[in-house]
Amino acid sequence: MPMSAGELEQKIRQALPDAEIEITDLRGDGDHYAAHVVSAAFIGKTRVQQHQMVYQALGGGMGEELHALALQTDTPKTD
């Protein structure tokens, strides 16, 4: 069964409570999403480590409930 955008956001938010999360359903099928995640938890981490943190938050949902995730991660901008 596909994962809803709300479920995807909830799983990420549980692991990264401060995150700003933008989810886009790329095909309207609940199976292909793009996510932009901004979190202070990413500060000092490589891009690979940031992505690993998000995938870990999904708890194995990739490849099962969620077929594809185009992921973009960032740290909060400071002025």
Backbone hydrogen bonds, N-H to C=O, Kabsch-Sander energy under -0.5 kcal/mol:
donor,donor_aa,acceptor,acceptor_aa,energy
3,M,30,G,-1.0
3,M,65,E,-1.1
8,L,4,S,-2.4
9,E,5,A,-2.6
10,Q,6,G,-2.5
11,K,7,E,-2.4
12,I,8,L,-2.0
13,R,9,E,-2.8
14,Q,10,Q,-2.1
15,A,11,K,-1.2
16,L,12,I,-2.4
19,A,16,L,-2.2
20,E,38,V,-2.5
21,I,19,A,-0.6
22,E,36,H,-2.2
24,T,34,A,-2.8
26,L,24,T,-0.8
26,L,32,H,-2.2
27,R,32,H,-0.8
33,Y,68,A,-2.5
34,A,24,T,-2.5
35,A,70,A,-2.7
36,H,22,E,-2.4
37,V,35,A,-0.5
37,V,72,Q,-2.6
38,V,20,E,-2.5
39,S,74,D,-1.9
42,F,39,S,-1.4
43,I,40,A,-1.6
45,K,42,F,-2.3
50,Q,46,T,-2.4
51,H,47,R,-2.4
52,Q,48,V,-2.5
53,M,49,Q,-1.9
54,V,50,Q,-1.6
55,Y,51,H,-2.8
56,Q,52,Q,-2.5
57,A,53,M,-1.5
58,L,54,V,-1.1
59,G,56,Q,-1.4
60,G,55,Y,-0.7
61,G,58,L,-1.3
63,G,66,L,-3.6
64,E,61,G,-1.5
65,E,61,G,-0.8
66,L,61,G,-2.3
67,H,31,D,-1.0
68,A,31,D,-2.1
70,A,33,Y,-2.8
71,L,69,L,-0.9
72,Q,35,A,-2.6
74,D,37,V,-2.1
